[in-house]
Structure formats: C-alpha cells, structure tokens
Amino acid sequence: DSGVTQTPKHLITATGQRVTLRCSPRSGDLSVYWYQQSLDQGLQFLIQYYNGEERAKGNILERFSAQQFPDLHSELNLSSLELGDSALYFCASSALGGSSTDTQYFGPGTRLTVL
Amino acid sequence: AQSVAQPEDQVNVAEGNPLTVKCTYSVSGNPYLFWYVQYPNRGLQFLLKYITGDNLVKGSYGFEAEFNKSQTSFHLKKPSALVSDSALYFCAVRDIPRSSASKIIFGSGTRLSIRP
C-alpha cells in the first residue's frame, strides 16, 4: 500500500458526461500528479500540483481540469467525455515538487469506462 | 527533449533464471532514472532509482539496475526470477530541472512473464 488513495475505483458513464476523480496524497506529500494509462497511449503525464498551485502540465486536454485543495487532496475533472477517454487514471504524490530526485508514489487508479 | 525507450514489449524467462529488462534514455544533462512495476489491476510501485553515485542500484524484491552512461542505458536485472515477478515494468527518466516544472517521462512498459 503506497498511502495514496483514489476514489472511485471504477466509473462507468456515457459520452458527453462529466466526472470527477479524487485523490488523497500520502501524509506529508505536497505534490500530486495525474496520469492517464490507456492501451494505445501508454502512461501519459497530465498535470502536477504542488501545495495548491499548478506546477507542470503535460498532455492534458482542454476538456480536463484539475485542482489541489488546501488539505492537499486533488480532483481531476473530465468533461464532455468521449469514448477515447476510457482509461485508467492514476494519481501519484511526492514529498516535494521541485526536486528531480523525488520519488512518486502511485495510487491504485480509477478505471473510467465511457459508453 | 528527454525520452526513454523500452525496446522489448515482452520478456519471457524461466523461473530461477536471471532476467534483464532493458531501458535506454535520452536527456540533456545528467539523468535521474527510475523503475516501477505494475501488477494486474494495481497502481505502479516504486522499485528503485538512480540519482548519482554507484552505477549499480539495489531496489525492492531483489531487483537491481545498472546505470551505464556511455550506453545511455539503465537495465533492470534480477539474478533469479520468480513467478511472482510477472508484471508490467516501466522505466522512467527525469531531467535535472532548469525550472521547478520538471517532468517525469515513462517508457512504454515491458511485460515480464516468468514461467514455472
């Protein structure tokens, strides 16, 4: 158990809908990262937050947004969902955010299925 | 731009034999390298990392990795494979940040299958 929790574990929804994925980092970690894992795209970095502020952006679509709250939990919002958004979404956390030596610890993931 | 490659989609090894999962990288500057393992229906688990120092890094579950700067490689190894090592393995690289917005890039993954 990494100490990172994600809810829900599974989510099934329809195209055009909006969903929110939630992540609680390990105790004391200030950074939260979101990744998307799909069969054809592999593991793609979406976005990072550090202590409430956006720190780095990856291949995140404009339909997607995220935030980190004062208690350091994070939410990833996916809107106008398309079939291609079906994937595993992982959250990871690390102690700091500006250090390359930081190890990221991953949550169990949320499996999103868009029908 | 930084990148990491795992040239083998799948590696098959008999239990008890040594295993190697290959990884090569391309970064500008000194690399920080990581290996993660993903078991079915689970998140990624950290195995080991190379930051600086000894080129042979020891990690969890008996795994080790050898950093080779001249060959820009960071291969994952284990002297004696177990059936329970069967999983998906990811190599990752993180460049030394020139800003606080440093990113980590993951390879495409290598599926390791250990047969009894």
Interface residues (C-beta under 8 A of the other chain):
Chain A: S2 V4 Y33 G42 L43 F45 Q48 Y50 R55 A56 K57 G58 F90 A92 G97 G98 S99 S100 T101 T103 Q104 Y105 F106 G107 P108 G109
Chain B: Y32 F34 Y36 R42 G43 L44 Q45 F46 K49 I51 F90 R94 D95 I96 P97 S100 A101 S102 K103 I104 I105 F106 G107 S108 G109
